């Protein structure tokens, strides 16, 4: 019987073990999409304890704790940090077969060299050991990233952000490249006039442009897009409940904007037209600058309205939505392609029913101009687990070119999440290793190892090469 989480964890054949230990393990990490706080990187903070590093802002853990019957005061509430850690430790034994169990113990091992199983019996010793280490400079944010061999990362930033923390990072000589990502979701969300206009007011302040017409609005957004580019940005990201591709002229955008800027409600058709028109304008901006654009499609957010009012957004009340509108996605990408304004694009789906559609959709717009120019992205959010990763890799292998895949990302708010790259790499090597030993692939370890290193690091490095 194998020992839990030993050196050959997830590697079920000798060939898989060779591919991982000789090829994948040594590769640095490019994390081109995450939600890490730039201020904590700029200030190179040390966390006071493991609860602050591990549980603050982690809605994955909060959802598990709530499901385990843990009161909200131990998740987002006023309990002290050790009480919150104890509550998490009491939940961990019930996460068997959930990826949280693997991630928890990988992180304890890789960062802290802790090999005990987290439970109520070990909670105190693990808390004290890890927290003591985290308070030292060896475990500062910069050193946590270095420990995981992070080479380059992109945070996720609103267009109104000053990016002052990115300026500080760039000026302090930190050897890991940290760049912003342009995430203009709020610029397209016009279902609530008050919320939208409040954001437009923030945009006015950010670029010192008075915004009363759509022309002003467009000028301000172009201004922020330009500013992000000056700060080294090379990626735009868009989060969408579903893909939209409504016809909308510039004149119609002007009229719709005037209506909502005046505080008037828009009907559903106007909301879709405005969001679709803005997405198309942003896509053209992205192409003009040679940026990569990402579309994360399929999350229904803030489903629990009672908890949204109580706790705010991004506190763990989101779920998988219906399938992506494939015709709308094809129309959107096709309209840009027809104008030769389709930037490098990565597509992500949250509903696994869309896997085959996404893999084949990407192939519709790969025109030979660049290897894997249009990508189907890694298993995202609820699919970011062993089964979801295997499904994504299998489908991509059969319907695309796995060898051109740009690989894994963390999509996390935690500096302790980087073993997810190792998790992905072990799964990747296990798939190749099993096929080789089953005679489905030739026993060409050097070529297969090269492909694995490409997927782990080299492909992403080349794909984002404009800034590297």
C-alpha positions as CSV (number, residue, x, y, z in Angstrom):
1,X,0.0,0.0,0.0
2,X,1.3,3.4,-1.0
3,X,2.0,6.1,1.6
4,X,-0.3,9.2,1.4
5,X,1.3,12.1,-0.5
6,X,4.7,10.4,-1.0
7,X,7.1,11.5,-3.7
8,X,5.2,9.6,-6.3
9,X,1.8,10.9,-5.4
10,X,-0.6,10.6,-8.4
11,X,2.1,9.0,-10.5
12,X,0.8,5.5,-11.1
13,X,3.5,4.1,-13.4
14,X,7.3,4.1,-13.5
15,X,7.2,6.1,-16.7
16,X,5.0,8.8,-15.1
17,X,7.4,9.0,-12.2
18,X,10.3,9.5,-14.6
19,X,8.5,12.1,-16.6
20,X,7.6,14.1,-13.5
21,X,10.9,13.8,-11.6
22,X,13.2,14.3,-14.6
23,X,11.3,16.8,-16.6
24,X,8.2,18.5,-15.0
25,X,9.4,19.0,-11.4
26,X,12.3,21.3,-12.2
27,X,10.3,23.8,-14.3
28,X,9.6,27.3,-13.0
29,X,6.0,28.6,-12.7
30,X,4.3,31.2,-14.9
31,X,1.0,32.2,-13.2
32,X,-0.8,34.3,-15.8
33,X,-4.1,34.6,-13.9
34,X,-4.6,35.0,-10.1
35,X,-6.2,37.3,-7.6
36,X,-3.2,37.9,-5.3
37,X,-3.3,41.3,-3.5
38,X,-0.6,43.6,-5.1
39,X,-0.2,45.5,-1.9
40,X,1.0,42.5,0.0
41,X,3.6,41.8,-2.7
42,X,4.7,45.5,-2.8
43,X,5.2,45.5,1.0
44,X,6.7,42.0,1.1
45,X,4.6,41.3,4.2
46,X,5.0,38.5,6.7
47,X,1.7,37.0,7.8
48,X,1.1,36.9,11.6
49,X,-0.3,33.3,11.4
50,X,-1.4,30.6,9.1
51,X,-5.1,31.6,9.3
52,X,-4.2,35.0,7.8
53,X,-2.3,33.3,5.0
54,X,-4.7,30.4,4.4
55,X,-8.2,31.3,5.4
56,X,-8.7,35.0,4.9
57,X,-10.5,35.4,1.6
58,X,-10.6,31.7,0.7
59,X,-14.2,31.0,-0.3
60,X,-13.2,27.4,-1.2
61,X,-12.5,26.7,2.5
62,X,-15.5,28.8,3.7
63,X,-17.9,26.8,1.6
64,X,-16.6,23.5,3.0
65,X,-16.8,24.8,6.5
66,X,-20.4,26.0,6.1
67,X,-21.3,22.6,4.6
68,X,-19.7,21.0,7.6
69,X,-22.0,23.0,9.9
70,X,-19.5,25.6,11.0
71,X,-21.0,29.0,12.0
72,X,-20.2,32.0,9.8
73,X,-18.4,33.6,12.7
74,X,-15.6,31.1,12.0
75,X,-15.4,31.9,8.3
76,X,-15.8,35.6,7.7
77,X,-16.9,36.7,11.2
78,X,-15.3,37.8,14.4
79,X,-13.8,34.7,15.9
80,X,-10.1,35.0,16.6
81,X,-7.6,33.5,14.1
82,X,-6.8,30.4,16.2
83,X,-10.5,29.6,16.6
84,X,-11.0,29.9,12.8
85,X,-8.0,27.6,12.2
86,X,-9.5,25.0,14.7
87,X,-12.8,25.1,12.8
88,X,-11.0,24.5,9.5
89,X,-9.0,21.6,11.1
90,X,-12.2,20.1,12.3
91,X,-13.6,20.3,8.7
92,X,-10.5,18.8,7.0
93,X,-11.2,15.2,7.9
94,X,-14.6,15.5,6.2
95,X,-13.0,16.8,2.9
96,X,-11.7,13.3,2.0
97,X,-11.9,13.0,-1.9
98,X,-12.4,16.7,-2.2
99,X,-9.4,18.5,-3.7
100,X,-9.1,20.6,-0.6
101,X,-7.7,17.6,1.2
102,X,-4.9,17.2,-1.3
103,X,-4.2,20.9,-1.5
104,X,-4.2,21.4,2.3
105,X,-1.6,18.7,2.8
106,X,0.5,19.6,-0.2
107,X,0.7,23.1,1.1
108,X,1.7,22.0,4.6
109,X,4.5,19.8,3.1
110,X,5.8,22.1,0.4
111,X,5.9,25.4,2.4
112,X,6.4,24.2,6.0
113,X,7.8,20.7,5.8
114,X,4.8,19.5,7.9
115,X,3.9,15.9,7.2
116,X,1.2,15.4,9.8
117,X,-2.4,15.1,8.8
118,X,-4.4,18.1,9.8
119,X,-7.2,17.3,12.3
120,X,-8.5,18.6,15.6
121,X,-5.8,16.5,17.3
122,X,-3.0,18.2,15.4
123,X,-4.5,21.6,14.9
124,X,-2.6,23.3,17.8
125,X,0.9,22.0,16.9
126,X,0.5,22.7,13.2
127,X,-0.9,26.2,13.8
128,X,2.0,27.1,16.1
129,X,4.7,25.6,13.9
130,X,3.5,27.2,10.7
131,X,2.6,30.5,12.3
132,X,6.1,30.8,13.9
133,X,7.7,30.2,10.5
134,X,5.4,32.7,8.7
135,X,6.5,35.5,11.1
136,X,10.1,35.2,9.9
137,X,11.5,36.9,6.8
138,X,12.3,33.5,5.3
139,X,8.5,33.2,4.8
140,X,7.7,36.7,3.6
141,X,5.5,37.0,0.6
142,X,8.5,37.4,-1.7
143,X,10.1,34.3,-0.3
144,X,6.9,32.2,-0.5
145,X,6.8,33.0,-4.2
146,X,10.5,32.2,-4.6
147,X,10.1,28.9,-2.8
148,X,7.7,27.8,-5.5
149,X,10.0,28.9,-8.3
150,X,7.5,31.5,-9.6
151,X,9.0,33.3,-12.6
152,X,6.2,35.6,-13.5
153,X,2.6,36.4,-12.4
154,X,-0.3,38.6,-13.4
155,X,-2.7,40.0,-10.8
156,X,-6.3,41.0,-11.6
157,X,-7.0,44.7,-11.5
158,X,-10.0,47.0,-12.1
159,X,-9.4,49.8,-14.7
160,X,-9.9,52.4,-12.0
161,X,-6.9,51.0,-9.9
162,X,-4.0,53.4,-9.5
163,X,-1.6,50.5,-9.8
164,X,0.6,52.3,-7.2
165,X,1.5,48.9,-5.7
166,X,2.7,47.7,-9.0
167,X,4.8,50.8,-9.4
168,X,6.4,50.0,-6.0
169,X,7.0,46.3,-7.0
170,X,8.6,47.4,-10.2
171,X,10.8,49.9,-8.4
172,X,12.0,47.7,-5.6
173,X,14.0,45.3,-7.7
174,X,11.9,42.2,-7.0
175,X,13.2,39.5,-9.4
176,X,9.8,37.9,-10.0
177,X,7.9,39.9,-12.7
178,X,4.5,41.0,-11.3
179,X,2.2,42.7,-13.8
180,X,-1.4,43.9,-13.7
181,X,-4.3,42.5,-15.7
182,X,-7.0,44.7,-17.2
183,X,-10.3,43.4,-15.9
184,X,-13.1,45.8,-17.0
185,X,-16.2,43.8,-16.0
186,X,-17.7,46.7,-14.2
187,X,-17.5,48.8,-17.4
188,X,-20.0,46.4,-19.1
189,X,-22.4,45.7,-16.2
190,X,-25.3,48.1,-16.6
191,X,-28.1,46.3,-14.9
192,X,-28.0,48.7,-11.9
193,X,-27.8,52.4,-12.8
194,X,-26.6,53.5,-9.3
195,X,-23.8,50.9,-9.1
196,X,-22.7,51.6,-12.7
197,X,-22.7,55.4,-12.3
198,X,-20.8,55.1,-9.0
199,X,-18.1,53.1,-10.9
200,X,-18.1,55.7,-13.7
201,X,-17.4,58.4,-11.2
202,X,-14.4,56.4,-9.9
203,X,-13.3,56.2,-13.6
204,X,-13.5,60.0,-13.9
205,X,-11.3,60.4,-10.9
206,X,-8.8,57.8,-12.1
207,X,-8.1,59.5,-15.4
208,X,-9.2,63.1,-14.7
209,X,-11.8,63.1,-17.5
210,X,-15.3,64.4,-17.0
211,X,-17.7,61.7,-18.3
212,X,-21.1,62.8,-19.4
213,X,-21.3,61.2,-22.9
214,X,-20.2,57.9,-24.3
215,X,-17.4,59.5,-26.2
216,X,-16.0,60.7,-22.9
217,X,-16.5,57.2,-21.4
218,X,-14.7,55.6,-24.3
219,X,-11.9,58.1,-24.1
220,X,-11.5,57.4,-20.3
221,X,-11.4,53.6,-20.8
222,X,-8.8,54.0,-23.6
223,X,-6.8,56.2,-21.3
224,X,-6.8,53.5,-18.6
225,X,-6.0,50.8,-21.2
226,X,-3.1,52.8,-22.3
227,X,-2.0,53.4,-18.7
228,X,-2.1,49.7,-17.9
229,X,0.0,49.1,-21.0
230,X,2.6,51.6,-19.7
231,X,2.7,49.6,-16.5
232,X,3.6,46.5,-18.4
233,X,0.1,44.9,-18.7
234,X,-0.1,42.2,-21.4
235,X,-3.4,40.5,-20.4
236,X,-7.0,41.5,-20.3
237,X,-9.6,39.3,-18.5
238,X,-13.4,39.2,-18.7
239,X,-15.8,37.3,-16.4
240,X,-19.1,36.6,-18.1
241,X,-22.2,34.6,-17.0
242,X,-22.7,33.7,-20.7
243,X,-21.2,34.8,-24.0
244,X,-23.0,37.6,-25.7
245,X,-22.8,38.8,-29.3
246,X,-25.7,41.2,-29.8
247,X,-25.5,43.7,-32.7
248,X,-24.8,47.2,-31.4
249,X,-23.6,50.2,-33.4
250,X,-21.5,53.0,-31.9
251,X,-24.5,55.3,-32.2
252,X,-26.6,52.8,-30.1
253,X,-23.8,52.6,-27.5
254,X,-24.0,56.4,-27.2
255,X,-27.7,56.4,-26.7
256,X,-27.7,53.6,-24.2
257,X,-24.9,55.2,-22.2
258,X,-26.7,58.6,-22.1
259,X,-29.8,56.8,-20.7
260,X,-28.0,55.0,-17.9
261,X,-25.8,58.0,-17.1
262,X,-29.0,59.9,-16.5
263,X,-29.9,57.2,-13.9
264,X,-32.6,55.5,-16.0
265,X,-33.1,51.7,-16.0
266,X,-32.2,49.8,-19.1
267,X,-34.3,47.0,-20.5
268,X,-32.7,43.5,-20.9
269,X,-32.1,44.1,-24.6
270,X,-30.3,47.4,-24.0
271,X,-28.2,45.8,-21.3
272,X,-27.1,42.9,-23.6
273,X,-26.4,45.3,-26.5
274,X,-24.2,47.6,-24.3
275,X,-22.3,44.7,-22.8
276,X,-21.7,43.1,-26.2
277,X,-20.7,46.3,-27.8
278,X,-18.2,47.1,-25.0
279,X,-16.7,43.6,-25.1
280,X,-16.1,44.1,-28.8
281,X,-14.5,47.5,-28.3
282,X,-12.2,46.1,-25.5
283,X,-11.2,43.2,-27.8
284,X,-10.1,45.6,-30.5
285,X,-8.1,47.6,-27.9
286,X,-6.5,44.3,-26.8
287,X,-5.6,43.3,-30.3
288,X,-4.1,46.8,-31.1
289,X,-1.7,46.4,-28.2
290,X,-0.8,42.7,-28.8
291,X,-2.3,41.7,-25.5
292,X,-3.7,38.2,-24.6
293,X,-7.4,38.3,-23.8
294,X,-9.1,35.8,-21.5
295,X,-12.8,35.0,-21.2
296,X,-14.0,33.2,-18.1
297,X,-17.5,32.1,-18.9
298,X,-20.2,30.4,-17.0
299,X,-20.3,31.4,-13.3
300,X,-23.6,32.4,-11.7
301,X,-22.4,34.7,-8.9
302,X,-23.9,35.8,-5.6
303,X,-26.8,33.4,-5.7
304,X,-27.6,33.7,-2.0
305,X,-29.0,37.3,-1.9
306,X,-29.4,37.2,1.9
307,X,-25.7,36.5,2.3
308,X,-24.7,38.9,-0.4
309,X,-26.4,41.7,1.5
310,X,-24.8,40.5,4.8
311,X,-21.3,39.7,3.7
312,X,-20.8,41.2,0.2
313,X,-19.5,39.7,-3.1
314,X,-16.8,37.1,-3.4
315,X,-17.6,35.3,-0.1
316,X,-18.5,31.9,-1.5
317,X,-22.1,32.0,-3.0
318,X,-21.3,31.3,-6.6
319,X,-22.0,28.2,-8.7
320,X,-21.8,26.7,-12.2
321,X,-24.3,28.1,-14.7
322,X,-25.9,26.7,-17.8
323,X,-23.9,25.8,-20.9
324,X,-22.2,28.6,-22.9
325,X,-24.1,29.9,-25.9
326,X,-21.8,28.4,-28.6
327,X,-23.4,30.3,-31.4
328,X,-22.8,33.6,-29.6
329,X,-19.2,32.7,-28.9
330,X,-18.6,31.8,-32.5
331,X,-20.3,35.0,-33.7
332,X,-18.2,37.1,-31.3
333,X,-14.9,35.6,-32.2
334,X,-15.8,35.4,-35.9
335,X,-16.7,39.1,-36.1
336,X,-13.3,40.0,-34.7
337,X,-11.5,37.5,-37.0
338,X,-13.3,38.9,-40.0
339,X,-11.8,42.3,-39.2
340,X,-8.4,40.7,-38.5
341,X,-8.7,42.1,-34.9
342,X,-8.8,38.8,-32.9
343,X,-6.1,38.9,-30.3
344,X,-4.5,35.8,-28.8
345,X,-7.4,34.4,-26.8
346,X,-7.8,31.9,-23.9
347,X,-11.4,30.6,-23.3
348,X,-12.5,29.0,-20.0
349,X,-15.7,27.3,-19.2
350,X,-17.2,26.5,-15.8
351,X,-19.7,23.9,-16.9
352,X,-18.0,20.6,-17.9
353,X,-20.8,20.0,-20.5
354,X,-19.0,22.7,-22.5
355,X,-15.6,20.9,-22.7
356,X,-15.9,19.5,-26.2
357,X,-17.5,22.7,-27.5
358,X,-14.7,24.9,-26.1
359,X,-11.9,22.6,-27.5
360,X,-13.4,22.6,-30.9
361,X,-14.4,26.3,-30.8
362,X,-10.8,27.3,-30.3
363,X,-9.8,25.3,-33.4
364,X,-12.2,27.3,-35.6
365,X,-10.0,30.4,-35.2
366,X,-6.5,29.0,-35.2
367,X,-5.3,30.2,-38.6
368,X,-1.6,29.1,-38.5
369,X,-0.3,32.5,-37.7
370,X,0.9,31.4,-34.2
371,X,1.0,28.0,-32.5
372,X,-2.1,27.7,-30.3
373,X,-3.1,31.4,-30.9
374,X,-6.7,30.6,-29.7
375,X,-6.5,28.4,-26.6
376,X,-9.0,26.4,-24.5
377,X,-7.8,27.3,-21.0
378,X,-7.1,25.0,-18.0
379,X,-9.8,23.5,-15.8
380,X,-11.3,26.5,-14.0
381,X,-12.7,27.0,-10.4
382,X,-15.1,24.1,-9.6
383,X,-13.3,22.0,-12.3
384,X,-9.9,22.7,-10.8
385,X,-9.5,19.2,-9.3
386,X,-8.1,15.9,-10.4
387,X,-11.1,14.7,-12.3
388,X,-11.7,18.1,-13.9
389,X,-8.1,18.4,-15.0
390,X,-8.1,14.9,-16.4
391,X,-11.2,15.6,-18.4
392,X,-9.8,18.8,-19.7
393,X,-6.5,17.2,-20.7
394,X,-8.2,14.2,-22.3
395,X,-10.6,16.4,-24.3
396,X,-7.9,18.8,-25.4
397,X,-5.7,15.9,-26.5
398,X,-8.5,14.4,-28.7
399,X,-9.9,17.6,-30.2
400,X,-6.9,20.0,-30.2
401,X,-3.1,19.9,-29.6
402,X,-2.2,19.3,-26.0
403,X,1.5,19.9,-26.9
404,X,0.6,23.6,-27.6
405,X,-1.3,24.2,-24.3
406,X,-0.2,27.1,-22.1
407,X,-0.9,25.0,-19.0
408,X,-1.9,25.8,-15.4
409,X,-2.6,28.9,-13.4
410,X,-3.7,29.4,-9.8
411,X,-6.7,31.7,-10.0
412,X,-6.2,32.1,-6.3
413,X,-6.1,34.8,-3.6
414,X,-3.6,32.9,-1.5
415,X,0.2,32.9,-1.7
416,X,0.1,29.3,-0.4
417,X,-1.7,28.0,-3.6
418,X,1.2,27.3,-5.8
419,X,1.4,23.6,-5.2
420,X,-1.7,23.5,-7.5
421,X,0.9,23.7,-10.4
422,X,2.6,20.6,-9.0
423,X,-0.8,18.9,-8.7
424,X,-1.5,19.6,-12.4
425,X,2.0,18.5,-13.5
426,X,1.7,15.2,-11.7
427,X,-1.7,14.6,-13.3
428,X,-0.2,15.5,-16.7
429,X,2.7,13.2,-16.3
430,X,0.5,10.4,-15.1
431,X,-1.6,10.6,-18.3
432,X,1.4,10.5,-20.6
433,X,3.1,7.8,-18.5
434,X,0.1,5.5,-18.5
435,X,-0.3,5.8,-22.3
436,X,3.3,5.0,-22.9
437,X,3.2,1.9,-20.6
438,X,0.0,0.8,-22.3
439,X,1.6,1.0,-25.7
440,X,-0.6,3.8,-26.8
441,X,2.4,6.2,-27.2
442,X,6.0,5.4,-28.2
443,X,8.6,5.1,-25.4
444,X,10.3,8.3,-26.5
445,X,11.0,9.8,-23.1
446,X,13.1,12.7,-24.4
447,X,10.4,14.0,-26.8
448,X,7.5,13.4,-24.3
449,X,9.5,15.1,-21.6
450,X,10.1,18.1,-23.8
451,X,6.3,18.3,-24.5
452,X,5.6,18.2,-20.8
453,X,8.1,20.9,-20.1
454,X,6.5,23.0,-22.8
455,X,3.1,22.6,-21.3
456,X,4.4,23.3,-17.8
457,X,6.3,26.5,-18.7
458,X,7.8,27.0,-22.2
459,X,4.5,27.4,-24.1
460,X,3.3,30.1,-21.7
461,X,6.7,31.9,-21.8
462,X,6.5,32.1,-25.6
463,X,2.8,32.9,-25.6
464,X,3.3,35.9,-23.3
465,X,6.7,36.8,-24.8
466,X,5.7,40.3,-25.7
467,X,6.5,41.3,-22.1
468,X,9.0,38.6,-21.2
